[in-house]
């Protein structure tokens, strides 16, 4: 299997895959496939089998076999990175971050604690293992590793955590002093061995407004001038 980007940028908006005879792959977000070159019968869509998850929503995945070539479009600001998967791999992923996985990979469903499921809105995590497989991970911004410690907690924004080891202990928390804890999203307090994967593209509408010039002075004028919210854009 060959994978390449149409741009040298890490945030390229598309990725192309070429499969040789005998190779096949599972795509978990088939609507992102924007072009396909091959015989029509080399793509077979089926319902995703994730027990106890999204009972009111049908999730579809595509099974694509070679020889063929296809292009996957990525949402704006997102990137795709491949991760090698082996027999001893123990990372747990949410399905939404998994763009594709290679044929022959074993997929296990791991039900998480109810309290954690309420926060993530995901009841089931996915664990992959293979003699020699590849996993395509979709992340908002570049994907980075963070080494975990068995005793010293690591705090990771719940919206930025992509994967973590099965042995890790996760607890939803805020941290710091009172002011800090009042103005932050929930974080996972994580202890364990191995590493976590985090997506580094974090949205902050207020920061974006400040960077684009909608700064402090404009905000003050909107408040003090009659009809300031209408007159000052």
N, C-alpha and C positions, 0 to 999 in steps of 0.2 A: 504494500500500500504506500502510495506517495501522497503527501500533503504539502500544499504550498499556499501562500497568500498572494493576492493580486497587488499588494503594496508592501513596501519595506517597513512601513509603520507597524508598531505592535498593535495599534488600534485600527487595523485595516477592516473595512466593512464587509469583507467576504473572504472565504477560504475555499479552496478547491481540493478535491480528493480524487485520486485515480486508483481503481482497483484492478488487479490482474486476474486472470483466470484462476478460479478456485478460492479467491478472497471474497469476503463479504463483511458487512458492517450493519449495525443497528443505529438508526437516527431517531432520537427521542423527540425532536421538534421538527417534524417533516414539513410543516408550513414554511420553514426557512429555506427549503431547497428551491432555488430560483432557476436552475438549469440542470438538465440531465442529458447525457449522451450515452446511448446504449439501447438495447432491446427493451421494449415495453414490459415484458415479463420478468425483467431483472429487478424490478421494484415491486415489493409486496408489502402493503400496509396491513397492520393488525392492531387489535386493542391491546393496550399495555396492561400487563397482569401485575397490579399492585394491590394486594388484598387489603380491604378495609380503608382504602384511600379514594377520595373523590367519588363517592357512590353516585352522586348526581351529575358527574361530569365524565364523559368518555375521553380517555387519553389514548392517542394513537401514536404508534411508532412505525418507522419504515425499516424493512429489511432489504438492503441493496446488495446485489452480487456483481462480481466482475465477469468479463472485462467491461468496465464502464468508467465514466468520469462524470462528476457532478459538482455544482457550486452551491455553497450554503451562504446566504446573506446573514450578516450579524446586525443586531440593533445598534443604533448610534451610541457611541461611547463604550461599546462592549468589545471584548477580545476573546480569542479562543486559544487555549494552550493544551498540548497533549501531555498526558501523564502516563508513564509506564506502570503497568499493573502486573504483579507476580503472585505466586501462591500464598505468600505470607503478608500480602497487603491487607491493612486493617482500617483504612479510612472509610468513614461514613459520609455519604453525600445526600443532598436533596435532589430529587429528580430534575428540578427546573434548571440546575446548573450542568447537567449532563447532556452534552450535545450529541455525542455518539459513543459507542463502544464496539470493539472488534468481536468478530464471531468466535465462539468457543469460551467466552468469558462466563464465569459463574456469577449469578446475581442473587444476593440474599436480601430479604426485606427485614429490617429491624424496626420494631415499634418502639417509639420513644415515650418517655413519661408524659402523662397527661398535661402536667403543668407546663412542660417545655413545648408540647404540641400546641398549646393555646397561644404561646408567644410566636412561634414560627409559622403557625397555621399549617403545619405539615405533620401528619401522624406517623409517617413511615420514612425511614432513611434507607438508602441503598448502599450495600457493601459489595465490592467487586473483587474477584480474584481470578487469576489465570496463570498458566505456565509462562506465557509471554504475550501480554495484551496491551492495548492502548486505549486510553480514555480521553475523549475530547471534552474539555471543561469550558463552559461559557461563564465569563465573569465581567462585572462592571468595572472596567479599568484593568490594569495588569494584575496577575495573580502572584501572591508572595507566600513564602513559608514563614511560619513563626515556630521556633522550637519551644516545646512545653517543658515544664518542670514538675516532678511528682509532688512537691510540697509547696513551692512558691507559685501562687495563682497568677494566671495570665488573664487579663480582661480584654475581651474582643466584642466590639459592637455587634449586636445580634443580626443586623442587616448586612454585615461584612463577612461573616463566617460562611465559608463555602464547604469545608470538610474538616473532620477531626478524627483522631483515632478512637476505635471502639472501646479501648480501655480507659479513656478519659472520663472525668467526672465534670458535668456541666451544671451550673446553678445560675439562674437569672439574677443579676445584681445591678446596683449602681455603686459607685465608689468615690472616694475623695471626701472633702468636707461637705457641709450642708449646701453651700452655693453650687458646688460642682455637681452634686447628685441631683439637684433640682433642675439642672439645665442640660441633661444628657439623656440619650436614649438608653434603654436597657442594654446591658452588656452580659456576655457569658463569662462567668468566673470559671476558668478551666484549669484543672490539674491533671497530670498524667504523663505518660512517656510517648515520645514521638514528636510529630509536628502537626500544626493546623494550617489550613490553606485559607487565605483571606483575599477578598477582592478590595482593591484600594481606591476605586472610583466612588467617592461618597458625595451625595448631593446635599447642598445647603443653599436654599433659595435666597436667604439673607446675604450670604457671602457672595453669591452670583450677582445680586443686585449691587452690592458695594463695588465689586470688581468692574461691573459695566457702567459705573458712574452714578448709580442711584445711592449716593452716600448720605452721610449724617445731615448735611445742610438741607438737602431736598426733603428729607423726612421731617425735619423741624418745620420748614416752611409749609408743608402740607398740613401740619397740626395748627399753626398759629394764624395762617391767612384764611379768611373766610372762603369757603369753597376751594380750599387749597388742594384737596384730593382730586378735584375736577380740573383745575387750571394747570397744576404742575404734574406732568407725566414723567 
